[in-house]
Amino acid sequence: MNIVIVDNDQPLLRSLEILLRNEGHRVAVFHKALQAVDFLRNRSVDVLILDYVMPELNGIELLERVKKHPRRQGKVIMYSGHIDQIDRSKLDQLGVSDLLAKPFDLEKLCNLINQQTEVV
């Protein structure tokens, strides 16, 4: 599966990259949200995993920018240490299928990825 992960926490980003590559996935990682937006503009991904709180753009702002460009959108998984502050209706509008609270269970994340289905 083609997976993109966006998080400004570089140690977590690197850990997720190693874990998912070891699971056999093709993984692209970005610690800057604007770089991820540029990468995602013309690419289809199977799973997009992103943090909600990031310095340049939060997860919702990143998704709003990416959604402006036509491409196949796969499953979107968002995580945050502040899930109680996130507008879940906005997440639904943007196609976020799962919201995980930090710290999250890596096995649960892997299960969500393996249950990937295309979101239209």
Backbone as ProteinMPNN parsed JSONL, in Angstrom:
{"seq_chain_A": "MNIVIVDNDQPLLRSLEILLRNEGHRVAVFHKALQAVDFLRNRSVDVLILDYVMPELNGIELLERVKKHPRRQGKVIMYSGHIDQIDRSKLDQLGVSDLLAKPFDLEKLCNLINQQTEVV", "coords_chain_A": {"N_chain_A": [[0.828, -1.176, 0.0], [0.417, 2.284, -0.66], [1.447, 4.743, 1.438], [1.182, 7.833, 3.114], [2.62, 9.829, 5.576], [2.207, 12.502, 7.806], [3.657, 14.594, 10.064], [4.935, 16.776, 12.49], [6.511, 15.887, 14.518], [9.39, 14.519, 14.504], [10.815, 12.168, 15.563], [8.64, 10.405, 16.126], [7.53, 10.251, 13.577], [9.609, 8.998, 12.149], [9.662, 6.532, 13.485], [7.107, 5.484, 12.861], [7.41, 5.315, 10.094], [9.441, 3.326, 9.843], [8.159, 1.124, 11.071], [5.909, 0.733, 9.337], [7.116, 0.327, 6.848], [8.442, -2.04, 7.403], [6.243, -3.641, 7.531], [5.732, -3.962, 4.922], [4.789, -1.876, 3.342], [4.786, 0.942, 1.062], [6.171, 3.928, 1.907], [5.9, 7.397, 2.383], [7.175, 10.182, 4.05], [6.589, 13.24, 5.821], [7.669, 16.067, 7.543], [6.915, 18.606, 7.419], [4.009, 20.312, 6.815], [3.298, 21.809, 4.511], [5.036, 20.842, 2.56], [4.045, 18.29, 2.295], [1.503, 18.844, 1.231], [2.222, 19.824, -1.311], [3.361, 17.477, -2.371], [1.155, 15.741, -2.356], [-0.648, 16.854, -4.11], [-0.873, 15.925, -6.809], [-0.897, 13.214, -6.602], [-2.054, 9.943, -5.917], [-2.969, 8.233, -2.989], [-3.063, 5.379, -0.842], [-3.441, 5.365, 1.902], [-3.581, 8.051, 4.117], [-1.959, 9.388, 6.782], [-2.087, 11.523, 9.474], [-1.061, 14.077, 11.78], [-2.99, 16.181, 13.902], [-2.267, 18.641, 15.119], [0.026, 20.8, 13.961], [2.756, 22.994, 13.078], [2.748, 24.641, 10.618], [0.357, 24.15, 9.125], [-2.713, 22.927, 10.37], [-4.097, 19.59, 10.689], [-6.679, 19.61, 9.505], [-6.605, 21.923, 7.884], [-4.584, 21.145, 6.124], [-5.842, 18.97, 4.816], [-7.984, 20.35, 3.604], [-6.631, 21.883, 1.7], [-5.462, 19.883, 0.111], [-7.726, 18.58, -0.876], [-8.638, 20.284, -2.836], [-7.522, 19.549, -5.183], [-7.958, 17.318, -7.804], [-7.837, 13.889, -7.302], [-7.411, 10.422, -6.579], [-8.588, 9.575, -3.471], [-7.576, 7.952, -0.669], [-8.018, 6.119, 2.406], [-8.186, 8.181, 5.298], [-6.464, 8.793, 8.189], [-6.398, 10.367, 11.231], [-4.593, 11.695, 13.998], [-4.288, 12.883, 17.387], [-3.304, 14.673, 20.318], [-5.241, 16.163, 21.328], [-7.995, 15.506, 20.915], [-10.493, 16.172, 21.85], [-10.876, 18.783, 21.183], [-11.35, 18.98, 18.517], [-13.302, 19.554, 15.643], [-15.476, 17.307, 14.828], [-17.426, 17.019, 12.859], [-16.398, 18.452, 10.757], [-14.208, 16.86, 10.163], [-15.539, 14.619, 9.166], [-16.658, 15.728, 6.836], [-14.343, 16.108, 5.372], [-13.491, 13.594, 4.858], [-12.164, 12.045, 6.778], [-11.584, 9.015, 8.179], [-10.889, 7.787, 10.555], [-10.118, 8.709, 13.898], [-7.597, 9.011, 16.128], [-6.536, 9.019, 19.525], [-3.661, 10.473, 20.941], [-1.347, 9.153, 23.276], [-1.28, 6.629, 20.781], [-2.256, 3.248, 20.072], [-0.081, 1.186, 18.42], [-0.649, -1.235, 17.191], [-3.387, -1.013, 16.769], [-3.399, 1.096, 14.918], [-2.088, -0.178, 12.759], [-3.999, -2.166, 12.221], [-6.151, -0.56, 11.366], [-5.062, 0.491, 9.022], [-4.748, -1.835, 7.523], [-7.385, -2.436, 7.104], [-8.06, -0.828, 5.115], [-10.088, 0.971, 2.899], [-11.261, 2.38, -0.107], [-12.175, 5.772, -0.093], [-14.759, 7.658, -1.369]], "CA_chain_A": [[0.0, 0.0, 0.0], [1.102, 3.585, -0.644], [1.05, 5.459, 2.651], [1.843, 9.098, 3.397], [2.486, 10.228, 6.977], [2.576, 13.905, 8.015], [3.729, 14.928, 11.487], [6.141, 17.557, 12.768], [7.275, 15.142, 15.518], [10.246, 13.69, 13.662], [11.052, 10.813, 16.077], [7.436, 9.592, 15.899], [7.44, 10.071, 12.134], [10.604, 7.985, 11.763], [9.223, 5.246, 14.03], [5.998, 5.003, 12.034], [7.963, 4.948, 8.787], [10.121, 2.033, 9.972], [7.137, 0.116, 11.35], [5.076, 0.458, 8.164], [7.963, -0.284, 5.809], [8.646, -3.433, 7.806], [4.985, -4.334, 7.227], [5.689, -4.138, 3.471], [4.157, -0.738, 2.677], [5.596, 2.029, 0.511], [5.86, 5.015, 2.836], [6.512, 8.72, 2.232], [6.962, 10.921, 5.291], [6.813, 14.684, 5.755], [7.569, 16.745, 8.831], [6.37, 19.931, 7.133], [2.706, 20.124, 6.18], [3.256, 22.392, 3.167], [5.706, 19.914, 1.651], [3.098, 17.198, 2.058], [0.476, 19.348, 0.312], [2.814, 19.823, -2.654], [3.523, 16.086, -2.789], [-0.149, 15.097, -2.521], [-1.491, 17.529, -5.116], [-1.094, 15.146, -8.028], [-0.647, 11.807, -6.328], [-3.052, 9.166, -5.196], [-2.41, 7.419, -1.914], [-4.022, 4.441, -0.262], [-3.713, 5.794, 3.274], [-2.941, 9.282, 4.573], [-1.945, 9.432, 8.24], [-1.569, 12.834, 9.837], [-1.296, 14.679, 13.083], [-3.86, 17.35, 13.81], [-1.553, 19.857, 15.519], [1.318, 21.014, 13.316], [2.983, 24.44, 13.059], [2.4, 25.37, 9.387], [-1.07, 23.916, 8.886], [-3.191, 21.793, 11.145], [-4.54, 18.503, 9.821], [-7.855, 20.015, 8.734], [-6.155, 22.86, 6.842], [-3.86, 20.353, 5.133], [-6.828, 18.246, 4.015], [-8.728, 21.301, 2.776], [-5.784, 22.235, 0.547], [-5.292, 18.703, -0.746], [-9.018, 18.267, -1.501], [-8.863, 21.186, -3.971], [-6.894, 18.968, -6.369], [-8.58, 16.019, -8.075], [-7.034, 12.676, -7.267], [-8.062, 9.383, -5.784], [-8.329, 9.755, -2.043], [-7.744, 6.739, 0.121], [-8.4, 6.281, 3.813], [-7.482, 9.224, 6.053], [-6.408, 8.549, 9.625], [-5.82, 11.515, 11.926], [-4.391, 11.496, 15.424], [-4.023, 14.121, 18.114], [-3.376, 14.678, 21.764], [-6.309, 17.111, 21.67], [-9.154, 15.131, 20.105], [-11.697, 16.808, 22.368], [-10.964, 20.129, 20.622], [-11.468, 18.876, 17.064], [-14.657, 19.553, 15.097], [-15.616, 16.008, 14.145], [-18.238, 17.154, 11.646], [-15.454, 18.902, 9.717], [-13.441, 15.671, 9.778], [-16.418, 13.81, 8.312], [-16.747, 16.409, 5.533], [-13.064, 15.982, 4.676], [-13.224, 12.188, 4.585], [-11.353, 11.381, 7.798], [-12.317, 7.815, 8.585], [-10.558, 7.399, 11.916], [-9.444, 9.695, 14.732], [-6.955, 8.33, 17.253], [-5.978, 9.863, 20.579], [-2.264, 10.217, 21.3], [-0.582, 8.189, 22.486], [-2.161, 5.619, 20.213], [-1.781, 1.873, 20.017], [0.45, 0.922, 17.077], [-1.376, -2.371, 16.617], [-4.666, -0.482, 16.285], [-3.105, 1.827, 13.687], [-1.839, -1.165, 11.7], [-5.288, -2.782, 11.877], [-6.917, 0.415, 10.572], [-4.436, 0.554, 7.697], [-5.048, -3.084, 6.814], [-8.805, -2.416, 6.762], [-8.182, 0.292, 4.166], [-11.028, 0.927, 1.781], [-11.253, 3.675, -0.788], [-13.211, 6.734, 0.245], [-15.108, 8.4, -2.587]], "C_chain_A": [[0.877, 1.247, 0.0], [0.558, 4.4, 0.523], [1.856, 6.746, 2.75], [1.554, 9.449, 4.851], [2.983, 11.661, 7.106], [2.514, 14.203, 9.506], [5.011, 15.712, 11.718], [7.009, 16.912, 13.845], [8.152, 14.124, 14.781], [10.579, 12.317, 14.247], [9.846, 9.888, 15.882], [7.293, 9.272, 14.417], [8.373, 8.961, 11.667], [10.189, 6.594, 12.26], [8.084, 4.649, 13.209], [6.482, 4.56, 10.661], [8.61, 3.562, 8.844], [9.109, 0.911, 10.171], [6.373, -0.264, 10.079], [5.879, -0.096, 6.995], [8.23, -1.747, 6.132], [7.404, -4.287, 7.58], [4.805, -4.521, 5.719], [5.062, -2.997, 2.692], [5.207, 0.204, 2.079], [5.193, 3.282, 1.28], [6.625, 6.276, 2.45], [6.18, 9.501, 3.496], [7.313, 12.389, 5.099], [6.69, 15.272, 7.152], [7.114, 18.195, 8.661], [5.099, 19.753, 6.31], [2.663, 20.672, 4.759], [3.976, 21.521, 2.144], [4.786, 18.748, 1.316], [2.006, 17.617, 1.087], [1.009, 19.335, -1.112], [2.934, 18.405, -3.202], [2.18, 15.45, -3.147], [-1.007, 15.697, -3.629], [-1.839, 16.646, -6.298], [-0.852, 13.657, -7.832], [-1.831, 11.187, -5.605], [-2.339, 8.363, -4.12], [-3.503, 6.486, -1.403], [-4.428, 4.871, 1.14], [-2.909, 7.059, 3.555], [-3.093, 9.321, 6.09], [-1.369, 10.779, 8.633], [-1.937, 13.247, 11.245], [-2.222, 15.864, 12.883], [-3.084, 18.636, 14.086], [-0.164, 19.874, 14.885], [1.511, 22.516, 13.143], [2.528, 25.18, 11.801], [0.896, 25.341, 9.111], [-1.507, 22.83, 9.845], [-3.723, 20.738, 10.162], [-5.74, 18.851, 8.962], [-7.455, 20.957, 7.598], [-5.393, 22.131, 5.74], [-4.847, 19.629, 4.226], [-7.625, 19.175, 3.112], [-7.915, 21.695, 1.545], [-5.643, 21.068, -0.424], [-6.578, 18.391, -1.509], [-9.319, 19.158, -2.712], [-8.334, 20.606, -5.276], [-7.459, 17.57, -6.601], [-7.548, 14.889, -8.078], [-7.804, 11.649, -6.463], [-7.626, 9.542, -4.333], [-8.567, 8.429, -1.343], [-8.176, 7.071, 1.534], [-7.549, 7.37, 4.463], [-7.621, 8.902, 7.533], [-5.73, 9.751, 10.265], [-5.628, 11.143, 13.392], [-4.039, 12.82, 16.07], [-4.041, 13.863, 19.611], [-4.519, 15.538, 22.258], [-7.603, 16.771, 20.929], [-10.445, 15.772, 20.588], [-11.894, 18.216, 21.81], [-11.194, 20.138, 19.111], [-12.934, 18.8, 16.66], [-14.834, 18.285, 14.256], [-16.486, 16.091, 12.898], [-17.366, 17.611, 10.485], [-14.61, 17.727, 9.236], [-14.261, 14.778, 8.851], [-16.512, 14.41, 6.913], [-15.486, 16.202, 4.703], [-12.647, 14.531, 4.449], [-12.303, 11.489, 5.573], [-12.147, 10.19, 8.323], [-12.067, 7.442, 10.038], [-9.807, 8.517, 12.62], [-8.912, 8.97, 15.958], [-6.42, 9.347, 18.251], [-4.521, 9.464, 20.812], [-2.173, 10.015, 22.804], [-1.508, 7.084, 22.0], [-1.456, 4.273, 20.166], [-1.334, 1.572, 18.588], [-0.258, -0.253, 16.412], [-2.72, -1.916, 16.059], [-4.461, 0.288, 14.985], [-2.879, 0.86, 12.531], [-3.129, -1.857, 11.27], [-6.14, -1.85, 11.026], [-6.359, 0.505, 9.153], [-4.797, -0.693, 6.891], [-6.512, -3.22, 6.451], [-9.099, -1.349, 5.725], [-9.216, -0.014, 3.101], [-11.042, 2.316, 1.164], [-12.447, 4.514, -0.357], [-13.494, 7.543, -1.004], [-15.403, 9.833, -2.255]], "O_chain_A": [[1.955, 1.255, 0.594], [-0.633, 4.707, 0.585], [3.061, 6.755, 2.502], [0.413, 9.38, 5.308], [4.045, 12.006, 6.587], [1.462, 14.082, 10.134], [6.063, 15.346, 11.194], [8.137, 17.353, 14.064], [7.714, 13.015, 14.475], [10.626, 11.352, 13.483], [10.009, 8.724, 15.516], [6.97, 8.142, 14.051], [7.98, 8.093, 10.888], [10.344, 5.602, 11.548], [8.091, 3.458, 12.899], [6.02, 3.551, 10.128], [8.349, 2.72, 7.985], [9.19, -0.129, 9.518], [6.211, -1.447, 9.781], [5.366, -0.911, 6.228], [8.241, -2.594, 5.238], [7.496, -5.508, 7.453], [3.848, -5.158, 5.28], [4.823, -3.134, 1.493], [6.352, 0.255, 2.529], [4.02, 3.655, 1.304], [7.833, 6.239, 2.22], [5.04, 9.486, 3.96], [8.205, 12.739, 4.326], [5.719, 15.005, 7.861], [6.948, 18.92, 9.642], [5.111, 19.127, 5.249], [2.05, 20.059, 3.885], [3.57, 21.466, 0.983], [4.759, 18.278, 0.179], [1.619, 16.839, 0.215], [0.319, 18.882, -2.025], [2.638, 18.164, -4.372], [2.079, 14.71, -4.126], [-1.998, 15.092, -4.036], [-2.988, 16.625, -6.74], [-0.628, 12.927, -8.798], [-2.505, 11.826, -4.797], [-1.229, 7.874, -4.332], [-4.696, 6.768, -1.517], [-5.592, 4.761, 1.526], [-1.714, 7.128, 3.267], [-4.205, 9.29, 6.617], [-0.285, 11.147, 8.18], [-2.951, 12.838, 11.81], [-2.235, 16.479, 11.816], [-3.233, 19.616, 13.356], [0.703, 19.07, 15.228], [0.526, 23.25, 13.067], [1.963, 26.267, 11.919], [0.264, 26.375, 8.896], [-0.746, 21.899, 10.109], [-3.785, 20.977, 8.956], [-5.814, 18.432, 7.807], [-7.922, 20.798, 6.47], [-5.535, 22.457, 4.561], [-4.708, 19.666, 3.004], [-7.913, 18.824, 1.968], [-8.474, 21.826, 0.456], [-5.7, 21.253, -1.64], [-6.523, 17.98, -2.668], [-10.173, 18.814, -3.529], [-8.654, 21.107, -6.355], [-7.441, 16.733, -5.698], [-6.533, 14.947, -8.771], [-8.747, 11.988, -5.748], [-6.437, 9.63, -4.029], [-9.656, 7.861, -1.429], [-8.644, 8.175, 1.813], [-6.348, 7.469, 4.211], [-8.725, 8.759, 8.06], [-4.616, 10.115, 9.886], [-6.406, 10.373, 13.955], [-3.563, 13.749, 15.418], [-4.711, 12.951, 20.096], [-4.751, 15.639, 23.463], [-8.242, 17.663, 20.37], [-11.396, 15.902, 19.817], [-12.976, 18.785, 21.952], [-11.227, 21.205, 18.497], [-13.715, 18.066, 17.267], [-14.388, 18.219, 13.111], [-16.3, 15.306, 11.968], [-17.582, 17.194, 9.347], [-14.327, 17.609, 8.044], [-13.741, 14.246, 7.87], [-16.453, 13.686, 5.919], [-15.55, 16.13, 3.476], [-11.571, 14.27, 3.91], [-11.721, 10.454, 5.249], [-13.25, 10.349, 8.847], [-12.929, 6.848, 10.686], [-8.967, 9.189, 12.022], [-9.674, 8.389, 16.73], [-5.914, 10.403, 17.869], [-4.19, 8.28, 20.873], [-2.895, 10.686, 23.541], [-2.411, 6.657, 22.719], [-0.229, 4.184, 20.215], [-2.125, 1.69, 17.652], [-0.442, -0.257, 15.195], [-3.144, -2.378, 14.999], [-5.252, 0.153, 14.052], [-3.419, 1.058, 11.442], [-3.33, -2.108, 10.081], [-6.78, -2.292, 10.073], [-7.122, 0.588, 8.191], [-5.116, -0.599, 5.705], [-6.863, -4.024, 5.588], [-10.257, -1.009, 5.486], [-9.227, -1.083, 2.491], [-10.853, 3.313, 1.862], [-13.575, 4.027, -0.269], [-12.57, 8.059, -1.633], [-15.717, 10.621, -3.148]]}, "name": "protein", "num_of_chains": 1, "seq": "MNIVIVDNDQPLLRSLEILLRNEGHRVAVFHKALQAVDFLRNRSVDVLILDYVMPELNGIELLERVKKHPRRQGKVIMYSGHIDQIDRSKLDQLGVSDLLAKPFDLEKLCNLINQQTEVV"}
